[in-house]
Amino acid sequence: MTPTQLRAFHLVARESSFTRAARSLRVTQPTLSAQVKALEDTYGVRLFERRGRGVALTELGDALFVL
């Protein structure tokens, strides 16, 4: 887990949107999505439920966000 991946996760969780989080970080949405996907793939988990234009935290994602 890198600081960049953790920052990406936290902003997506806070904003409930990859697009808004990417805008906040001044990166592209695909870059941010790749950072979160790499984090999920590294640990074999899903942190977000992707829902159309928004996202919701999974139970595990919610536990990580609280930390």
N, CA and C of each residue as an Amber inpcrd file, in Angstrom:
protein
   201
   0.8650000  -1.1650000   0.0000000   0.0000000   0.0000000   0.0000000
   0.9150000   1.2330000   0.0000000   0.7130000   2.0710000  -0.9850000
   1.5170000   3.2890000  -1.0570000   0.7100000   4.4720000  -0.5260000
   1.3990000   5.5230000  -0.1140000   0.6770000   6.7210000   0.3170000
  -0.2320000   7.2730000  -0.7860000   0.2050000   7.1750000  -2.0240000
  -0.6080000   7.6580000  -3.1490000  -1.8960000   6.8540000  -3.2690000
  -1.8000000   5.5380000  -3.1410000  -2.9900000   4.6870000  -3.2180000
  -3.9330000   4.9670000  -2.0540000  -3.3770000   5.1330000  -0.8690000
  -4.2080000   5.4050000   0.3030000  -4.8980000   6.7610000   0.1830000
  -4.1840000   7.7530000  -0.3120000  -4.7730000   9.0870000  -0.5320000
  -5.8960000   8.9960000  -1.5610000  -5.6630000   8.2460000  -2.6410000
  -6.6860000   8.0780000  -3.6750000  -7.9320000   7.4240000  -3.0830000
  -7.7310000   6.3420000  -2.3220000  -8.8650000   5.6660000  -1.6910000
  -9.6490000   6.6290000  -0.8000000  -8.9330000   7.3510000   0.0480000
  -9.5820000   8.2340000   1.0110000 -10.4220000   9.3090000   0.3150000
  -9.8900000   9.9220000  -0.7260000 -10.6490000  10.9760000  -1.4110000
 -11.8530000  10.4240000  -2.1560000 -11.7000000   9.2540000  -2.7810000
 -12.8610000   8.6490000  -3.4560000 -13.9300000   8.3170000  -2.4220000
 -13.5180000   7.7830000  -1.2770000 -14.4800000   7.4570000  -0.2170000
 -15.1670000   8.7210000   0.2890000 -14.4110000   9.7750000   0.4930000
 -14.9820000  11.0190000   1.0190000 -15.9280000  11.6730000   0.0160000
 -15.5520000  11.6590000  -1.2540000 -16.3430000  12.3190000  -2.2970000
 -17.4410000  11.4290000  -2.8840000 -17.3640000  10.1190000  -2.6430000
 -18.2810000   9.1400000  -3.2620000 -18.2720000   9.2500000  -4.7730000
 -17.1100000   9.6130000  -5.3190000 -16.9990000   9.8050000  -6.7650000
 -15.5320000   9.7960000  -7.1700000 -15.2110000   8.9800000  -8.1700000
 -13.8570000   8.9900000  -8.7150000 -13.5840000  10.3140000  -9.4250000
 -14.5720000  10.8280000 -10.1130000 -14.3910000  12.0660000 -10.8720000
 -14.1070000  13.2450000  -9.9540000 -14.9070000  13.4170000  -8.9200000
 -14.6880000  14.5370000  -7.9920000 -13.3690000  14.3870000  -7.2390000
 -13.0370000  13.1630000  -6.8570000 -11.7710000  12.9280000  -6.1610000
 -10.5890000  13.2410000  -7.0730000 -10.6820000  12.8470000  -8.3310000
  -9.6060000  13.1380000  -9.2850000  -9.4460000  14.6400000  -9.4560000
 -10.5530000  15.3280000  -9.5290000 -10.5040000  16.7940000  -9.6570000
  -9.8080000  17.4070000  -8.4370000 -10.1110000  16.9100000  -7.2520000
  -9.4910000  17.4160000  -6.0250000  -7.9830000  17.2110000  -6.0170000
  -7.5530000  16.0690000  -6.5540000  -6.1250000  15.7490000  -6.5840000
  -5.4110000  16.3090000  -7.8170000  -6.2050000  16.8640000  -8.7270000
  -5.6710000  17.3870000  -9.9860000  -4.9630000  16.3040000 -10.8100000
  -5.6220000  15.1440000 -10.8770000  -5.1750000  14.0550000 -11.7390000
  -6.3660000  13.6190000 -12.5810000  -6.1110000  12.7950000 -13.5780000
  -7.2190000  12.3180000 -14.4030000  -7.9620000  11.2040000 -13.6740000
  -9.2100000  11.0270000 -14.0430000 -10.0230000   9.9770000 -13.4250000
  -9.4230000   8.5850000 -13.6930000  -8.9330000   8.2930000 -14.9160000
  -8.3220000   6.9720000 -15.1240000  -7.0840000   6.7350000 -14.2430000
  -6.3170000   7.7780000 -13.9810000  -5.1530000   7.6500000 -13.1040000
  -5.5940000   7.2860000 -11.6970000  -6.5950000   7.9700000 -11.2080000
  -7.1100000   7.7050000  -9.8660000  -7.7150000   6.3040000  -9.7880000
  -8.4690000   5.9240000 -10.7890000  -9.0680000   4.5840000 -10.8200000
  -7.9910000   3.5090000 -10.7970000  -6.9140000   3.7330000 -11.5180000
  -5.8120000   2.7660000 -11.5570000  -5.1510000   2.6390000 -10.1870000
  -5.0220000   3.7460000  -9.4680000  -4.4240000   3.7060000  -8.1310000
  -5.2870000   2.8910000  -7.1780000  -6.5950000   3.1030000  -7.2170000
  -7.5040000   2.3560000  -6.3400000  -7.5480000   0.8910000  -6.7570000
  -7.5730000   0.6230000  -8.0540000  -7.5940000  -0.7590000  -8.5450000
  -6.3260000  -1.4950000  -8.1240000  -5.1820000  -0.8240000  -8.2100000
  -3.9220000  -1.4490000  -7.7940000  -3.9710000  -1.8080000  -6.3100000
  -4.5390000  -0.9460000  -5.5010000  -4.6830000  -1.2110000  -4.0750000
  -5.5880000  -2.4300000  -3.8500000  -6.7170000  -2.4520000  -4.5400000
  -7.6470000  -3.5820000  -4.4150000  -7.0060000  -4.8800000  -4.9040000
  -6.3110000  -4.8200000  -6.0280000  -5.6880000  -6.0210000  -6.5920000
  -4.5610000  -6.5550000  -5.7100000  -3.7910000  -5.6600000  -5.1290000
  -2.6800000  -6.0770000  -4.2700000  -3.1640000  -6.9330000  -3.1060000
  -4.2910000  -6.5440000  -2.5250000  -4.8070000  -7.2530000  -1.3560000
  -5.9720000  -8.1940000  -1.6770000  -6.3710000  -8.2490000  -2.9500000
  -7.4600000  -9.1460000  -3.3530000  -8.7870000  -8.8100000  -2.7110000
  -9.0850000  -7.4980000  -2.6240000 -10.3170000  -7.0440000  -1.9800000
 -11.0510000  -6.0600000  -2.8830000 -12.3030000  -5.8180000  -2.5350000
 -13.0790000  -4.7490000  -3.1750000 -13.3930000  -3.7220000  -2.1060000
 -12.9940000  -2.4910000  -2.3580000 -13.2180000  -1.4240000  -1.3920000
 -14.4450000  -0.5900000  -1.7380000 -14.8630000  -0.6460000  -3.0070000
 -16.0040000   0.1440000  -3.4720000 -16.9550000  -0.7040000  -4.2870000
 -18.2300000  -0.3840000  -4.1670000 -19.2590000  -0.8820000  -5.0750000
 -19.4350000   0.2120000  -6.1120000 -19.1410000  -0.0970000  -7.3480000
 -19.3050000   0.9000000  -8.4060000 -20.7680000   0.9000000  -8.8300000
 -21.3890000   2.0840000  -8.8050000 -22.8220000   2.2220000  -9.1230000
 -23.0160000   3.3610000 -10.0960000 -23.0750000   3.0420000 -11.3600000
 -23.2800000   4.0840000 -12.3580000 -22.2460000   5.1790000 -12.2240000
 -22.6910000   6.3700000 -11.8780000 -21.7720000   7.5010000 -11.7460000
 -21.2080000   7.6670000 -10.3400000 -21.6940000   6.8860000  -9.4030000
 -21.2280000   7.0270000  -8.0350000 -20.6190000   5.7370000  -7.5200000
 -20.1170000   5.8100000  -6.3210000 -19.5620000   4.6300000  -5.6750000
 -20.0160000   4.6190000  -4.2170000 -20.0220000   3.4390000  -3.6570000
 -20.3280000   3.2770000  -2.2380000 -19.2670000   2.3590000  -1.6550000
 -18.9100000   2.6020000  -0.4300000 -17.9290000   1.7620000   0.2350000
 -18.5020000   0.3740000   0.5150000 -17.6670000  -0.6410000   0.3480000
 -18.0280000  -1.9690000   0.8210000 -17.8290000  -1.9850000   2.3290000
 -18.1800000  -3.0500000   2.9710000 -17.9770000  -3.1540000   4.4140000
 -16.4940000  -2.9980000   4.7520000 -15.6450000  -3.6560000   3.9700000
 -14.2070000  -3.5530000   4.1980000 -13.7070000  -2.1410000   3.9160000
 -14.2060000  -1.5220000   2.8570000 -13.8250000  -0.1510000   2.5400000
 -14.2260000   0.7960000   3.6500000 -15.3930000   0.5690000   4.2140000
 -15.8550000   1.4100000   5.3140000 -14.9380000   1.2670000   6.5320000
 -14.5000000   0.0410000   6.8030000 -13.5960000  -0.1860000   7.9320000
 -12.2620000   0.5230000   7.7040000 -11.7510000   0.4950000   6.4890000
 -10.4980000   1.1790000   6.1830000 -10.6690000   2.6800000   6.2500000
 -11.7860000   3.1890000   5.7990000 -12.0270000   4.6420000   5.7980000
 -12.0760000   5.1850000   7.2290000 -12.6110000   4.4240000   8.1540000
 -12.7140000   4.8490000   9.5490000 -11.3250000   4.9930000  10.1690000
 -10.3830000   4.1610000   9.7300000  -9.0240000   4.2320000  10.2770000
  -8.4190000   5.5320000   9.8630000
